[in-house]
Amino acid sequence: MEYVYAALLLHSAGKEITEDSVKAVLEAAGVEVDEARVKALVAALEGVNIDEAIQKAAMPMAVAAAPAAAAAAPAEEVKEEAKEEEEEEEEKEEEAIEGLGALFG
């Protein structure tokens, strides 16, 4: 994870992402550097538009957050719905009692 952070830090600073620069950032952070991982990271990022990759990675999170926000109803609506359900139940009980009263005249 530190390796990716180093690359993102370099990108954010407008620096070129090279083996030496990634290694320098990791060493400055006190991370024991694995040369093979540095080479693999730099090779994997070659030709990648990092800004575009970040934008695409952030998009699903924003889309996933929208339904969650929409699902959370305001407290007033929840209270109103509960009140309506309670009134409906009371009406049904009253109708049932009236029906029983008609049986016994």
N, C-alpha and C positions, 0 to 999 in steps of 0.2 A: 504494500500500500504506500509506503514511503517513497518508492520509486515513482509511482504515478503522481504523487503530490509534488515531488521535485520537478517533474516534467511540467506540471500545471503551473507551478510557481515560475519556472523559466518562461513559459508561454505568456503568462500574465505580465511579466516584466519586459516582454518584447525581445527576449534573448533567444538565440538559436539553441535548439535541443540537440546537444551532442553528448557523446559518451563522457567527455571531459567535464562539461558543464553539469551534467546530472551527478557525476561522481563528486564534483566540488560542493554541490548543494547538500548531498547526503553526508559528506564528511563534515561540513559546517554544522549540520544538525546532530552530529555525534552518532550517526548510523554506520555500522560496519558494512562496507560496500562489497557486494558480490558482483564481480566483473561480468560474469555470464548474464546475470539479470539485467545489468545496465545495457549490455549489448543487445539483448533481446528486446528491451523496452524501446531503445532508440530505433531498432530495425522495425518494430511493430508500428511505430509512429511515423515512419517515413512515408510521405505522401498523404498523410491523414490531415484533413482540415479540422483542427481541434475545436475551433469556435462552432463549427457545424455539428460536431459530435456532442459537444456540451449542450447545444440547443436541442438536439434530438433526444438526449438523455433527460433533459429537464421537462420536456413536453408531456410524457406520460404521467409524471407526478402532478402536473397542473390539471390534467384531464381527470385523474383519479380523485383529486381533491374536490372538484366541482360537485360530483354526485353526493359526496359525503356532506358537503355544506348544504346542498338542496334537501337532503334527507332530514336534516336537523330542523324541525319545525319550531317556530317561535313559541314561547311558553303560553302566550295568550291563545293561540290556535289549539294547543293541546288541551288547555283547560276548557275551552269552548266545546271541543269535540267530546270530552268526558262529560260535560254538563248535558249536552244533547243526548248522549247515550243514556244517561241516568234518567232524563225526562221521558225518553221513549220507553224505558223499562217500567217507570211509574204508570204511564198511560196504559201499557199492556196489563199491568196488575189491576188497575181500576176497571178496565174492560172485563177482565176475568171475574172480578168481584160482582160487577153489575150482572153479568151472565148468570152467576150462581144465585143472585137475589131473585132473578126472574123465575128460576126453577122452583123456589119455595114461596113465591107469591107475595 
